Structure formats: C-alpha cells, structure tokens
Amino acid sequence: MKNRPFLLALPFGLLTLVLALTMPSIPRETGVRNPIVELEFARSAADVQQVLGTGEEVREATLQSVRADRFFLLAYSAFLAVSCFLSWRKKRQWGLLLGIVLSVAAAIFDHFENQQLFQILRSPDADWPSFLSLLSIFTWIKWGAIAAVFLLLGWSYKDLNRFGRVFLAFAGFTALIAVEAVFLPVLVVPFSTLVALLFLLLFLFQLTYSNKPQA
C-alpha cells in the first residue's frame, strides 16, 4: 500500500470501465455518431428527432441506456472522488478537495440530466423543446465537472513520472476541446471520446504507478 498510493481507486476504476463497456447499445440513425451523447447535447427538437428517428426501437434502447446510467454515474463519480482523495493525501494540493466536490457534482447533475432525458423519451415530440434548456445546463455542468477533475488530477500527477505529464497534456487538450465544443456542437462527440479515454488513462496510471525508485 505504501508503494502503491492509488491502489484503493482501482476497484472503482475497473467497475467504471466494465460498466462503460456493457452499457446497452443504441441503434444509430443515419448521420448519428454517438446516440446518447448527441441526445444529451441536443439543442433543438430537430436534434432529438435526428437521434431518435421515427420508430420505437431507438427510443426504447435509449431508455434502457439511461436506466443503466444510474449505476454508471455512481461508479465513475466514486472513481474520480477516490482518485482525488488519494492524490490529495499524497500531494496535499488543496485543489484536489475541489476535485472531490466536482466528482460528486458530476453525479448529481448526471442524475438531473437523466430525468430530463426520461421526460423527452416519454413525451410527444411537441413537448421536447420545454425540456431542452434544463437538459443543456445539466449536461454541460456534468461534462465540465468531469473534465475539470481530470485536469486537477493531471496537475497533481505531472511531477510523479512521464506518464503523469502525458496525462496532464491529454487532460489539458480535452479541456480545450470542451471549451470549443460549447461553440462548435460538432465537437461534442470527439470531446466525449477524449473523456472516455481519460478514464482509461487514469486507471492505467494508477495501475502502473509505484513510489519505488526506478533503476
């Protein structure tokens, strides 16, 4: 344990990755790259319609995915929060305590986001616009909080080894794409992909890091 300071985060990381890989799949309509992400970031009824199409198959699959997200949000939030705590215990960088708060906030706003998605998926098309404003707010807070946590973790890892510096660079690039995605909706899917890769990189960093001096 002394030489593996991030060991306690690994079970949460593994659970996060397993749940991410086993989330219910959603059929893709023409022109849709990532249905659930594009639905979360939908800005108009037309965006929702493009994701859901006209049949019930996509809508039902999306409902199943949103239901499964209730467990995923608990896993990734715990992974990030425990990672921040362990990094704070090692480095005593107070910004990491903010990272714990942001990790919990991400899960809370993910839950709020899911409630809006349930409303959209269970409502007639004409009612969709009434849910989109809150959906956008909850979605951006959630994703922004996650990106900020990765940036805080990367900053704490940069002095530990080369992998830590690579992680910081990747987290910084992801944060930059997040800012650009606010103005360029076409970037929301690449941004979400970068975040997914950061979860994997975080797990691998914690899995491989040791306090033992390298020869």
LUMKEMI-421706 format. One record per residue: chain; x, y, z of N, C-alpha, C, O in turn; residue in three letters; residue number from 0. Coordinates in pm, whole numbers. Atoms other than C-alpha are relative to their C-alpha. Layout:
<atoms>
ATOM  unit      nu      nv      nw     cau     cav     caw      cu      cv      cw      ou      ov      ow  code  pos
ATOM     A       X       Y       Z       X       Y       Z       X       Y       Z       X       Y       Z   ALA  NUM
...
</atoms>
This chain:
<atoms>
ATOM  unit      nu      nv      nw     cau     cav     caw      cu      cv      cw      ou      ov      ow  code  pos
ATOM     A      82    -120       0       0       0       0      85     126       0      54     224     -68   MET    0
ATOM     A     -83    -119      -9     280     242      87      61      36    -134      71     154    -169   LYS    1
ATOM     A     -61     -24     131     442     200    -254    -103      12    -112     -68      49    -224   ASN    2
ATOM     A     106      -9     101     107     192    -437    -110      92      53    -215      44      96   ARG    3
ATOM     A      92     -94     -66     -72     509    -320    -138      10     -63    -231      60       0   PRO    4
ATOM     A     130     -14      68    -355     484    -575     -74    -133      -9    -171    -146     -83   PHE    5
ATOM     A      56     135      11    -438     118    -520    -149      -5      34    -224     -79     -29   LEU    6
ATOM     A     139       6     -44    -769     185    -345     -98      51    -106    -217      20    -101   LEU    7
ATOM     A      88     -51     106    -905     364    -653     -25    -103    -109    -122     -91    -185   ALA    8
ATOM     A       8      93     112    -851      68    -884    -131     -78      -9    -183     -93    -120   LEU    9
ATOM     A     128      70      15   -1168    -131    -797    -110      89     -59    -191      43    -139   PRO   10
ATOM     A      99     -93      56   -1379     178    -871      27      26    -148     -65      40    -228   PHE   11
ATOM     A     -36     -20     140   -1187     232   -1194     -39    -119     -85     -92    -103    -195   GLY   12
ATOM     A      35     121      75   -1234    -126   -1303    -151     -10     -18    -199     -43    -126   LEU   13
ATOM     A     145       4      10   -1606    -111   -1225     -50     101    -102    -141      72    -179   LEU   14
ATOM     A      39    -105      97   -1635     214   -1424      22     -48    -143     -65     -32    -228   THR   15
ATOM     A     -31      46     136   -1466      61   -1728     -91    -115     -42    -137    -120    -156   LEU   16
ATOM     A      87     113      32   -1671    -261   -1710    -141      48     -32    -202       3    -129   VAL   17
ATOM     A     135     -52      25   -1999     -71   -1684      -6      78    -131    -105      69    -203   LEU   18
ATOM     A      -2     -76     125   -1898     158   -1969      -4     -93    -120     -71     -64    -219   ALA   19
ATOM     A      -6      94     112   -1826    -140   -2193    -125     -84     -14    -150    -142    -120   LEU   20
ATOM     A     119      86       4   -2150    -318   -2105    -130      81      -2    -238      25      18   THR   21
ATOM     A     121     -82      11   -2391     -25   -2141     -84     -49    -119     -29     -89    -221   MET   22
ATOM     A      86      42     112   -2693    -113   -2359      31      80    -126      47     202    -122   PRO   23
ATOM     A     -29     -67     127   -2625     -36   -2723    -127      64     -56    -239      19     -31   SER   24
ATOM     A     112     -74      59   -2843     208   -2916      19       0    -152     125      41    -200   ILE   25
ATOM     A     -12      -7     147   -2912     171   -3291      22     143     -45     -33     237      13   PRO   26
ATOM     A     -34    -134      48   -2775     464   -3487     -77      32    -127     -76     -43    -225   ARG   27
ATOM     A      65     -51     120   -2985     661   -3730     106      58     -94     220      81     -52   GLU   28
ATOM     A     -94     -55      98   -2820     797   -4046      54     135      48     -22     224      86   THR   29
ATOM     A     -63    -125     -39   -2571    1070   -3960      27      14     148      85     114     191   GLY   30
ATOM     A     -21      -5    -145   -2563     991   -3588     123     -82      36     132    -200      -1   VAL   31
ATOM     A    -124      67     -36   -2221     902   -3446      -7     -67     138      37    -181     155   ARG   32
ATOM     A      13      53    -136   -2297     853   -3075    -137      43      53    -152     155     100   ASN   33
ATOM     A     138     -40     -30   -2671     848   -2999     -20      63     137     -83     169     147   PRO   34
ATOM     A      28     -52    -134   -2667     902   -2623      69     134      23      10     224      84   ILE   35
ATOM     A     -71    -128     -16   -2405    1179   -2633     -69     109     -80     -88     220     -30   VAL   36
ATOM     A      66    -101      83   -2578    1359   -2918    -137      36      54    -184     149      35   GLU   37
ATOM     A     127     -32     -63   -2909    1333   -2734      21      90     122     -55     185     144   LEU   38
ATOM     A     -31     -83    -118   -2755    1477   -2416      28     145     -40     -13     238      29   GLU   39
ATOM     A     -39    -133      44   -2618    1772   -2609     -97      62    -101     -67     164    -162   PHE   40
ATOM     A      97     -50      97   -2929    1822   -2824     -41     144      34     -65     176     150   ALA   41
ATOM     A      36    -141     -20   -3014    2191   -2872    -137      33     -55    -190     142     -29   ARG   42
ATOM     A     130     -27      60   -3339    2160   -3062     -76    -130     -16     -20    -239      -5   SER   43
ATOM     A      83     118      24   -3628    1925   -3128      50     -76    -123      38    -198    -130   ALA   44
ATOM     A     -53      65     120   -3470    1857   -3467     120     -89      35     136    -197     -22   ALA   45
ATOM     A    -113      82     -44   -3155    1732   -3294     -49    -129      66       6    -236      42   ASP   46
ATOM     A      57     118     -66   -3364    1498   -3079     -57     -96    -104     -37    -218     -96   VAL   47
ATOM     A      62      83     103   -3554    1374   -3383     104     -74     -82      83    -189    -120   GLN   48
ATOM     A    -105      66      77   -3232    1300   -3567      54    -122      73      85    -224      11   GLN   49
ATOM     A     -52     111     -78   -3114    1077   -3284    -103    -112      13     -70    -230      -4   VAL   50
ATOM     A     102     101     -31   -3443     900   -3210     -66     -59    -124    -117    -171    -120   LEU   51
ATOM     A      66      50     120   -3573     865   -3565    -151      -2      18    -206      74      98   GLY   52
ATOM     A     147       3      -2   -3937     775   -3620     -57    -127      63    -176    -132      94   THR   53
ATOM     A      49     125     -58   -3960     422   -3480      18      -4     151      69      91     211   GLY   54
ATOM     A      -8      16    -145   -3977     292   -3124     129     -71      43     164     -68     161   GLU   55
ATOM     A    -117      80     -37   -3662      77   -3137     109      85      65     162      48     170   GLU   56
ATOM     A    -105     -85     -54   -3415     360   -3080     -43      61     132      36      69     226   VAL   57
ATOM     A      50     -62    -123   -3633     525   -2816       6     -98     117      49     -62     226   ARG   58
ATOM     A      -2     100    -107   -3666     203   -2615     143     -35      41     172     -50     159   GLU   59
ATOM     A    -141      29     -30   -3293     127   -2643      63     114      79     143      92     169   ALA   60
ATOM     A     -53    -116     -71   -3215     480   -2526     -50       3     144      25      37     235   THR   61
ATOM     A      53      10    -135   -3444     437   -2226      78    -101      83     110     -75     199   LEU   62
ATOM     A     -78     102     -71   -3256     122   -2130     139      54      35     191      28     144   GLN   63
ATOM     A    -132     -58     -24   -2925     308   -2163      -4     102     114      85     104     199   SER   64
ATOM     A      13    -101    -106   -3044     595   -1942     -24     -66     134      28     -21     236   VAL   65
ATOM     A      22      73    -125   -3168     348   -1681     133     -58      52     161     -53     171   ARG   66
ATOM     A    -129      58     -39   -2827     176   -1680      97     105      50     185      77     131   ALA   67
ATOM     A     -90    -109     -39   -2656     512   -1640     -10      32     148      81      91     205   ASP   68
ATOM     A      15     -24    -143   -2792     529   -1284     111     -68      80     155     -17     183   ARG   69
ATOM     A    -107      73     -68   -2529     273   -1184     137      53     -45     230      62      35   PHE   70
ATOM     A    -127     -49      53   -2255     409   -1411      41     131      65     158     150      96   PHE   71
ATOM     A     -35    -130     -57   -2274     759   -1266      53     -15     143     139      62     185   LEU   72
ATOM     A     -52      24    -135   -2219     622    -915     143     -53      -6     227     -17      75   LEU   73
ATOM     A    -132      60      12   -1918     422   -1031     105     103     -39     209     112      25   ALA   74
ATOM     A    -103     -93      45   -1737     696   -1221      20     113      99     132     163     116   TYR   75
ATOM     A     -14    -105    -100   -1812     956    -954      86     -47     116     171      27     165   SER   76
ATOM     A     -82      55    -108   -1665     730    -685     145     -14     -44     237      15      33   ALA   77
ATOM     A    -137      14      54   -1363     658    -906      73     133       3     187     141      48   PHE   78
ATOM     A     -63    -132       5   -1292    1027    -957      21      55     141     128     110     171   LEU   79
ATOM     A     -11     -55    -136   -1360    1123    -594     109     -70      79     188      -4     147   ALA   80
ATOM     A    -104      74     -73   -1141     847    -450     137      33     -58     234      45      17   VAL   81
ATOM     A    -127     -37      64    -868     932    -703      48     136      51     166     154      80   SER   82
ATOM     A     -36    -133     -51    -876    1295    -591      44      -7     146     141      59     186   CYS   83
ATOM     A     -37      11    -142    -866    1198    -224     138     -62      16     218     -13      96   PHE   84
ATOM     A    -129      66     -11    -571     964    -271     112      92     -48     221      93       9   LEU   85
ATOM     A    -100     -95      49    -386    1228    -472      22     112     102     134     157     123   SER   86
ATOM     A     -13    -103    -104    -460    1488    -204      81     -53     118     165      18     173   TRP   87
ATOM     A     -74      59    -112    -329    1252      63     149      -9     -30     232       0      61   ARG   88
ATOM     A    -141      11      38      -6    1213    -132      64     136     -22     178     158      20   LYS   89
ATOM     A     -60    -126      42      47    1568    -261     -41     121      86      27     223      86   LYS   90
ATOM     A      54    -110     -81    -160    1787     -22     -24     127     -83       0     239     -37   ARG   91
ATOM     A      42    -112      83    -273    2006    -311    -149      21      23    -231     -66      -5   GLN   92
ATOM     A     136     -24     -46    -591    2169    -189    -101       4    -114    -221     -15     -92   TRP   93
ATOM     A      92       3     113    -738    2195    -537     -63    -137     -20    -169    -149     -80   GLY   94
ATOM     A      54     135      15    -789    1820    -521    -124     -20      86    -207    -105      55   LEU   95
ATOM     A     125       6     -78   -1051    1871    -250    -115      56     -81    -229       9     -70   LEU   96
ATOM     A     100     -49      94   -1237    2078    -507     -35    -110     -99    -150    -123    -141   LEU   97
ATOM     A      25     111      90   -1197    1777    -734     -99    -101      57    -180    -157     -16   GLY   98
ATOM     A      96      90     -64   -1386    1564    -482    -141      57     -11    -236     -15     -43   ILE   99
ATOM     A     130     -66      10   -1670    1818    -477     -53      -8    -143    -171     -37    -165   VAL  100
ATOM     A      41       5     140   -1677    1830    -857     -38    -142     -43    -128    -160    -125   LEU  101
ATOM     A      34     139      31   -1683    1449    -875    -142     -33      44    -218     -97     -28   SER  102
ATOM     A     136      22     -51   -1994    1439    -659    -100      82     -81    -209      34    -114   VAL  103
ATOM     A      88     -85      79   -2146    1731    -851     -30     -62    -136    -142     -53    -185   ALA  104
ATOM     A      19      64     131   -2094    1542   -1180    -109    -106       9    -194    -116     -80   ALA  105
ATOM     A     102     105     -15   -2302    1251   -1049    -138      61      24    -237      13     -32   ALA  106
ATOM     A     129     -65     -29   -2575    1482    -915     -62      56    -127    -180      35    -154   ILE  107
ATOM     A      54     -60     121   -2610    1669   -1241     -22    -103    -111    -105     -82    -199   PHE  108
ATOM     A      29     111      91   -2589    1345   -1438    -140     -55      30    -216     -88     -60   ASP  109
ATOM     A     134      46     -39   -2893    1233   -1240    -107      97     -49    -208      56    -105   HIS  110
ATOM     A      95    -100      50   -3072    1560   -1319     -15      -8    -151    -125       2    -205   PHE  111
ATOM     A       1      15     146   -2976    1518   -1683     -86    -120     -41    -166    -112    -134   GLU  112
ATOM     A      77     120      31   -3122    1167   -1685    -150      23      16    -230     -29     -62   ASN  113
ATOM     A     142     -29     -18   -3452    1298   -1550     -57      76    -120    -170      52    -162   GLN  114
ATOM     A      45     -73     119   -3475    1538   -1844      -8     -93    -121     -99     -83    -203   GLN  115
ATOM     A       3      96     111   -3390    1257   -2085    -122     -90      10    -186    -121     -91   LEU  116
ATOM     A     120      80     -18   -3666    1043   -1935    -124      77     -46    -212      21    -111   PHE  117
ATOM     A     113     -82      40   -3910    1330   -1987     -11       8    -152    -119      -4    -209   GLN  118
ATOM     A      -1     -10     146   -3806    1368   -2351     -43    -132     -63    -124    -135    -155   ILE  119
ATOM     A      26     131      60   -3820     995   -2423    -144     -46      23    -195    -130     -53   LEU  120
ATOM     A     136      42     -31   -4165     959   -2267    -105     101     -43    -224      83     -17   ARG  121
ATOM     A      91    -108      38   -4318    1275   -2414     -18       5    -151      69     -41    -226   SER  122
ATOM     A      18     -21     145   -4465    1356   -2756      97     105     -52     149     187      23   PRO  123
ATOM     A     -99     -88      62   -4246    1545   -2999     -22     147      32      74     221      52   ASP  124
ATOM     A      30    -141     -20   -4422    1874   -2940      48      52     135      67     172     152   ALA  125
ATOM     A     -41     -41    -135   -4313    1878   -2573     151       5      18     199      56     119   ASP  126
ATOM     A    -146       8     -16   -3941    1825   -2635      66     135      31     150     140     121   TRP  127
ATOM     A     -70    -126     -26   -3839    2195   -2650      -6      47     145      85     115     191   PRO  128
ATOM     A      15     -47    -138   -3966    2253   -2295     101     -65      94     122     -15     205   SER  129
ATOM     A     -97      69     -85   -3705    2010   -2158     145      29     -39     236      -3      37   PHE  130
ATOM     A    -135     -11      54   -3404    2109   -2368      87     102      72     208      83      81   LEU  131
ATOM     A     -82    -102     -67   -3294    2421   -2178      66     -56     125     187     -41     145   SER  132
ATOM     A     -57      60    -120   -3251    2239   -1848      95    -114     -35     199    -132      30   LEU  133
ATOM     A     -88     108      42   -3103    1939   -2027     138      54     -36     239      -4       4   LEU  134
ATOM     A    -128     -59      41   -2832    2160   -2178      81      46     122     202      23     128   SER  135
ATOM     A     -69     -46    -120   -2748    2315   -1840      58    -116      79     176    -115     115   ILE  136
ATOM     A     -45     114     -79   -2727    1983   -1657     112     -76     -72     208    -120     -10   PHE  137
ATOM     A    -100      73      78   -2529    1821   -1939     135      69       5     237       4      28   THR  138
ATOM     A    -128     -71       2   -2264    2092   -1957      65       6     138     187      -2     149   TRP  139
ATOM     A     -59       2    -135   -2221    2108   -1580      63    -136      27     174    -144      80   ILE  140
ATOM     A     -54     135     -22   -2175    1731   -1568     132     -21     -74     233     -56     -13   LYS  141
ATOM     A    -119      24      80   -1926    1708   -1852     113      96      36     230      58      38   TRP  142
ATOM     A    -102     -97     -41   -1746    2027   -1745      65     -38     130     186     -23     146   GLY  143
ATOM     A     -55      43    -128   -1706    1897   -1392      96    -117     -17     203    -120      44   ALA  144
ATOM     A     -88     115      24   -1559    1570   -1517     131      45     -63     239       1     -21   ILE  145
ATOM     A    -121     -49      66   -1314    1749   -1747      89      76      99     212      65      94   ALA  146
ATOM     A     -77     -76     -99   -1209    1979   -1460      69     -93      99     182     -67     138   ALA  147
ATOM     A     -62      97     -92   -1145    1683   -1229     122     -64     -64     226     -78       1   VAL  148
ATOM     A    -116      59      68    -918    1522   -1486     115     100      -7     232      62       6   PHE  149
ATOM     A    -105    -102       5    -729    1850   -1519      68      15     136     190      28     142   LEU  150
ATOM     A     -56      -9    -134    -682    1872   -1142      86    -121      32     193    -108      90   LEU  151
ATOM     A     -79     121     -23    -564    1513   -1126     129       3     -81     236     -31     -31   LEU  152
ATOM     A    -119      -8      84    -327    1567   -1418     104      94      58     223      65      54   GLY  153
ATOM     A     -94     -96     -61    -175    1868   -1245      72     -62     119     189     -34     143   TRP  154
ATOM     A     -63      66    -116    -111    1656    -935      93    -113     -42     183    -150      34   SER  155
ATOM     A     -82     113      46      44    1375   -1142     124      44     -77     215     -36     -98   TYR  156
ATOM     A    -104     -42      94     278    1586   -1354     141     -15      56     236     -33     -21   LYS  157
ATOM     A    -133      12     -60     568    1566   -1107      35    -142      39     144    -167      91   ASP  158
ATOM     A     -23     136     -47     535    1194   -1045      80     -84    -100     173    -155     -61   LEU  159
ATOM     A     -75      72     103     656    1046   -1374     -42      50    -139    -124     141    -151   ASN  160
ATOM     A      30     -42     137     640    1079   -1752    -145     -26     -36    -208      55    -104   ARG  161
ATOM     A     141      32      26     301     908   -1768     -89     110      57    -187     149      -5   PHE  162
ATOM     A      77    -107     -61     169    1176   -1532      -1     125     -84    -103     193     -94   GLY  163
ATOM     A      -7    -118      86     288    1450   -1764     -80     -20    -128    -143      74    -178   ARG  164
ATOM     A      82      31     117     128    1278   -2061    -148      12      35    -228      64     -43   VAL  165
ATOM     A     139      -9     -45    -193    1250   -1862     -44     146      10    -154     180     -33   PHE  166
ATOM     A      33    -143     -12    -186    1623   -1785     -19      62    -138    -114     138    -159   LEU  167
ATOM     A      12     -55     135    -129    1709   -2151    -131     -44     -65    -197      35    -132   ALA  168
ATOM     A     124      53      58    -419    1487   -2256    -121      66      66    -218     100      -2   PHE  169
ATOM     A     110     -65     -71    -644    1635   -1987     -14     146     -42    -125     197     -56   ALA  170
ATOM     A       4    -139      44    -548    1987   -2093     -59      14    -140    -138     105    -166   GLY  171
ATOM     A      56      -2     136    -625    1912   -2458    -150     -26       4    -226      37     -70   PHE  172
ATOM     A     143      30     -12    -961    1763   -2357     -77     121      51    -187     150       3   THR  173
ATOM     A      65    -120     -52   -1047    2075   -2156     -13     106    -109    -114     176    -116   ALA  174
ATOM     A       4     -95     111    -962    2289   -2460    -111     -36     -98    -184      52    -144   LEU  175
ATOM     A     105      45      91   -1190    2080   -2682    -137      24      63    -233      55      -8   ILE  176
ATOM     A     127     -24     -69   -1464    2114   -2418     -45     145     -20    -162     171     -49   ALA  177
ATOM     A      32    -141      18   -1448    2493   -2441     -44      26    -144    -140      99    -168   VAL  178
ATOM     A      35     -20     140   -1455    2481   -2820    -135     -63     -35    -209     -13    -119   GLU  179
ATOM     A     125      70      28   -1747    2235   -2816    -122      81      41    -231      61     -12   ALA  180
ATOM     A     111     -88     -38   -1962    2496   -2643     -48      80    -121    -167     106    -136   VAL  181
ATOM     A      32     -83     117   -1948    2697   -2967      -9     -82    -129     -68     -37    -227   PHE  182
ATOM     A       0      86     119   -1899    2411   -3214     -59    -136      37      16    -226      77   LEU  183
ATOM     A      65     125     -41   -2154    2132   -3149      59    -124     -64      48    -234      -9   PRO  184
ATOM     A     -58     116      67   -1975    1907   -3398     110     -64      84     148    -179      58   VAL  185
ATOM     A    -111      51     -82   -1702    1864   -3132     -46     -76     124      38    -130     196   LEU  186
ATOM     A      42      64    -125   -1921    1718   -2857      30    -150       1      64    -205     105   VAL  187
ATOM     A     -31     144       4   -1872    1359   -2973     150     -25      16     188    -110      96   VAL  188
ATOM     A    -143      16     -28   -1490    1391   -3003      36      32     145     120     -36     204   PRO  189
ATOM     A     -25     -33    -140   -1493    1559   -2661     -37    -116      91      40    -152     180   PHE  190
ATOM     A      42     113     -84   -1688    1270   -2507      94    -119     -15     117    -193      80   SER  191
ATOM     A     -95     109      24   -1446    1023   -2667     130      23      77     187     -70     133   THR  192
ATOM     A    -121     -34     -75   -1149    1205   -2514     -20     -24     149      70     -73     217   LEU  193
ATOM     A      30      24    -142   -1317    1192   -2172       3    -150      30      57    -192     133   VAL  194
ATOM     A      -1     145     -20   -1370     817   -2211     144     -53       3     176    -139      84   ALA  195
ATOM     A    -140      42       2   -1001     774   -2297      71      43     128     161     -27     175   LEU  196
ATOM     A     -61     -46    -125    -908     977   -1988     -32     -94     115      52    -116     203   LEU  197
ATOM     A      32      99    -103   -1092     729   -1767      93    -121     -12     143    -172      89   PHE  198
ATOM     A     -91     112      21    -884     452   -1922     142      37      40     210     -42     107   LEU  199
ATOM     A    -134     -44     -36    -561     651   -1886      17      15     150     121     -19     205   LEU  200
ATOM     A      -6     -14    -145    -642     730   -1524      16    -136      66      97    -152     157   LEU  201
ATOM     A     -11     136     -55    -691     362   -1449     138     -58     -24     197    -117      66   PHE  202
ATOM     A    -131      55      33    -369     266   -1627     111      69      80     206       4     124   LEU  203
ATOM     A     -99     -72     -80    -171     538   -1449       2     -53     142     109     -82     196   PHE  204
ATOM     A       6      48    -138    -291     424   -1109      44    -145      12     101    -186     113   GLN  205
ATOM     A     -39     140      -1    -235      60   -1200     151     -16      -7     207    -107      56   LEU  206
ATOM     A    -145      15      24     127     114   -1305      87      83      93     206      56     104   THR  207
ATOM     A     -84     -89     -81     241     388   -1064      46     -68     128     -30    -138     194   TYR  208
ATOM     A     -57      49    -124     471     294    -778      96     104      55     164     173     -21   SER  209
ATOM     A     -95     -91     -64     668     500    -526     142     -50      -4     236      24      25   ASN  210
ATOM     A    -134      57       1     961     265    -566      86      72    -104      41      94    -216   LYS  211
ATOM     A     -89     -65      98    1259     440    -731      33     -94    -113      60    -212     -93   PRO  212
ATOM     A     -29      81     116    1317     320   -1081     150      -9     -22     223      88       1   GLN  213
ATOM     A    -144      20      23    1656     174   -1171      45      76    -122     162      71    -158   ALA  214
</atoms>
